[in-house]
């Protein structure tokens, strides 16, 4: 049974930081590309950041470049999203995603709210 379990969301003031974590089980983690998406009510999920399986190549949504950092620890089956200089527009439910060929798995999401 595949599980992706996110943690680390919460309420933070503008300019603050949060670190999201996602622990995967039931998959051969090292071969999966790992991604963080986010979604706000009435909108489609958007890709925030991704990290490749083999070389750890990363890609980011333009609006988070320089503020967010994705990383992975294959020994712990974990992917992180370090979010700094948070803005109100970063408020969303953040989802962890694992992809390999036709396999596409999602976590349950964690709420991030940026508000004073």
C-alpha positions as CSV (number, residue, x, y, z in Angstrom):
1,X,0.0,0.0,0.0
2,X,1.4,3.3,-1.1
3,X,1.3,6.2,1.4
4,X,2.6,9.7,1.2
5,X,2.2,11.5,4.5
6,X,2.8,15.3,4.6
7,X,3.5,17.3,7.7
8,X,4.8,20.8,8.7
9,X,1.9,23.0,7.5
10,X,0.4,25.7,9.7
11,X,-0.2,29.4,10.2
12,X,2.7,31.7,9.7
13,X,3.1,35.5,9.4
14,X,4.2,37.1,6.2
15,X,8.0,36.9,5.9
16,X,8.1,33.8,8.0
17,X,9.3,30.3,7.2
18,X,7.9,26.7,7.2
19,X,9.4,23.4,6.3
20,X,7.1,20.8,4.8
21,X,8.0,17.1,4.9
22,X,6.6,14.1,3.1
23,X,7.4,10.6,4.1
24,X,6.7,7.9,1.5
25,X,6.1,4.2,2.0
26,X,5.2,1.3,-0.2
27,X,7.3,2.6,-3.2
28,X,10.9,2.3,-4.3
29,X,11.4,5.9,-3.3
30,X,14.7,6.4,-5.1
31,X,13.4,5.9,-8.6
32,X,10.5,8.4,-8.2
33,X,10.5,12.0,-9.1
34,X,9.1,13.9,-6.2
35,X,7.0,17.1,-6.4
36,X,5.1,19.6,-4.3
37,X,1.9,21.0,-5.7
38,X,-0.5,23.5,-4.1
39,X,-4.1,24.3,-4.6
40,X,-6.4,27.1,-3.5
41,X,-10.3,26.9,-3.6
42,X,-11.7,27.1,-7.1
43,X,-8.3,26.7,-8.8
44,X,-6.3,23.8,-10.3
45,X,-3.3,22.4,-8.5
46,X,-0.1,24.0,-9.6
47,X,3.4,22.5,-9.5
48,X,5.4,24.4,-7.0
49,X,8.7,22.5,-7.0
50,X,10.0,19.2,-8.3
51,X,13.2,17.1,-7.8
52,X,14.3,14.3,-10.0
53,X,15.1,10.8,-8.9
54,X,18.6,10.1,-10.1
55,X,20.5,13.4,-10.1
56,X,18.3,15.5,-7.9
57,X,17.7,18.1,-10.6
58,X,15.2,20.7,-9.3
59,X,12.6,23.0,-10.9
60,X,10.4,25.7,-9.4
61,X,7.4,27.8,-10.1
62,X,8.6,31.2,-11.0
63,X,6.9,32.9,-8.1
64,X,8.7,30.8,-5.5
65,X,12.2,30.8,-7.0
66,X,14.8,32.1,-4.5
67,X,12.3,31.5,-1.6
68,X,11.5,27.8,-1.7
69,X,14.0,24.9,-1.7
70,X,13.1,21.3,-2.4
71,X,15.3,18.5,-1.2
72,X,15.1,14.7,-0.8
73,X,16.7,12.1,1.5
74,X,16.5,8.8,-0.2
75,X,17.7,7.0,2.9
76,X,14.7,8.2,4.8
77,X,12.2,8.1,1.9
78,X,11.5,11.8,2.6
79,X,11.2,14.9,0.5
80,X,11.2,18.4,2.1
81,X,10.0,21.8,1.0
82,X,11.7,24.7,2.8
83,X,9.6,27.8,2.4
84,X,11.1,31.2,3.3
85,X,9.9,34.8,3.0
86,X,6.4,33.5,2.8
87,X,3.7,35.7,1.3
88,X,-0.1,35.7,1.6
89,X,-0.4,34.4,-1.9
90,X,1.5,31.2,-0.8
91,X,-1.6,30.3,1.2
92,X,-2.9,27.0,-0.1
93,X,-3.1,23.3,0.6
94,X,0.2,21.7,-0.3
95,X,0.4,18.2,-1.7
96,X,3.2,15.8,-2.0
97,X,3.4,13.8,-5.3
98,X,5.5,10.9,-6.4
99,X,5.8,10.0,-10.1
100,X,7.5,7.2,-12.1
101,X,6.3,6.3,-15.6
102,X,2.5,5.6,-15.2
103,X,2.6,5.6,-11.4
104,X,1.3,8.8,-9.9
105,X,0.7,9.0,-6.1
106,X,-0.6,11.8,-3.9
107,X,-0.6,12.7,-0.2
108,X,-3.6,14.0,1.6
109,X,-2.3,17.6,1.7
110,X,-1.3,20.0,4.4
111,X,-2.7,23.5,4.9
112,X,-0.3,26.5,4.8
113,X,-1.8,29.8,5.8
114,X,0.2,33.0,5.6
115,X,-1.5,35.7,7.5
116,X,-0.8,38.4,10.0
